[in-house]
């Protein structure tokens, strides 16, 4: 009798799905089961290679996957059921799309023959997410499943990263075929290229050599391409000061002399001033977003502009540039480094230093707690060695301003979409991926309540997230706009909250509260000495405004630094108690 | 005010863009959706198979100034299924549109209609006691012209395609 090779066992789509994730080295999946994915969950049941985290809402799953992806650099994975499960992922997907976060979202779908029938829990999620994904797929044949998953990971993580959705009909996942995972992907229609064009590089080098007042304007693309080391070398070799966008925070250490902190609407006074008077602006993995430029007509009016970006559609989209270089930031900086020389920027740096002294970030510390103070204290306690995950609003801007970032992938926030409710689940996801640093979630009283259900997930897995709630009883940023631009008509911005400490107790999470400035240190001490999850609520000054501010769509000339009268303190605070606190980046 | 409007309009131009893309489910939707999501003008869009069954050709007629057209081309290239995008506008290219025009007729006006059809090298493809249906092909301008010429007669229905176009090949001096 001749010996036959054993034919490979046929696998269901669900088994192939799980095996494909293992092939992609997925260690964690954030998800929520349901009817259309019950087969997939059955296949996941015995798998120890993949940790599945049951969130308490599908939106939480996607934000957790985003936080994991941003903090680790690996793609984030979410798995949800069809219909409402799928539609609940939409906000997170849109968020990841605007912030270029590599995600693969797997959604269950009703069986192929039921698609279009208004079947139970049916939603055309591929149609819904088409404009908010980098690409999406409906798998119509189990024989295409493995190659589609391979392609989805490839598309999500290469070029300009982004979310990819894969819709998995129930019957496809139940049908069987042989499993073989492709080792390579070749897509004739999608071939991102990393290297910059030599002709453009030469032009850039010439412009850089001539610059007298250059500024590096660095965005999240630098972190996405892991180019912080190259950026540091480039800035130090050329002696060019560095300002970062909200997403660029951490790409360049803010304790470096060349750091200007953040630019834009709520950027530092000196970074916006430096950009305004610069004669060369080098945009590195940044996209001239409206929160950075204000009025594009008057943005950096004297500067020649070099723009390094992997996405050609970002070039000359908002601001016309002189030298575009399309490619990966890391690769292009490596290409530029040998050819750039040290510039004579001593005078320019001295001018900037004077600006820093004249207009530092500042607030007055009094009896009642300023958010700025809590954030500054967290910065001091951790010395920049923490993953800081902010939500959206005033605290987000102060978190960008008053924390000194020194490491890439330590500042996570929803920048593009501005998704309230991002911080708590994203911090949870980050904490699953990063065991080396403490993870701090900062939210306002508004944002925390948008995904507060994830406290249960955090408790269940004992995720060591330090949850900071900065409670001013207002939707503070909207209130600030209403105060400044809408004649102080506070329309539906005041809100009450539950007792957050009692709530923490209900979730079996230790909770602390500070209502006066002199209690802040003590509460933060408790927060940072607690292992496992911990929550602290800071009752902060109700009406406080974020400065500096360049109002939306306006020019640099309209910049407002903190008005003296707003530093004076509150009516029931004695002025003797007030202490001027300043923070300067760089 | 009027002058600036005129200026703004003068920089606008009609463009014919030819796209080759993977013949995959939803490809037309991705392109049309991108136009509406970004607020770009879309005058016509046609899609059909090519010599390679895995590839579709889409022909788009759009309008915009140089910056907008540049963005449209970049955004089309950004779609994962896109293989190639060519703006034919500045090249020499062939374009065709097709119209079916159903006219209500009488015995008196039929000869005149047939004359017009002949001049435009169009065809009558259906006839009844009270109607004729004309098939006209040609450039958009030519199809516009025959429709205009037939307007005085009773146009009952029109079905028009969008534009299809291909680049002309260069013929050197003989």
Contacts between the chains, C-beta under 8 A, distances in Angstrom:
chain1	res1	chain2	res2	distance
A	126	B	26	6.9
A	127	B	26	7.9
A	127	B	29	7.3
A	130	B	26	7.3
A	130	B	29	6.6
A	130	B	30	6.2
A	130	B	33	5.4
A	131	B	33	5.7
A	131	B	34	7.4
A	131	B	37	4.6
A	134	B	80	7.0
A	135	B	80	4.1
A	135	B	81	8.0
A	138	B	25	6.7
A	138	B	26	7.9
A	140	B	25	7.6
A	155	B	80	6.1
A	187	B	80	7.5
A	188	B	83	6.4
A	189	B	21	7.1
A	189	B	22	5.4
A	189	B	80	6.3
A	189	B	81	5.5
A	189	B	82	5.8
A	189	B	83	4.9
A	190	B	80	5.0
A	311	B	78	7.2
A	312	B	74	5.2
A	312	B	77	7.0
A	312	B	78	7.6
A	313	B	71	6.6
A	313	B	74	3.9
A	313	B	75	5.6
A	313	B	77	7.7
A	313	B	78	5.2
A	315	B	74	7.7
A	316	B	67	7.1
A	316	B	70	6.9
A	317	B	71	6.3
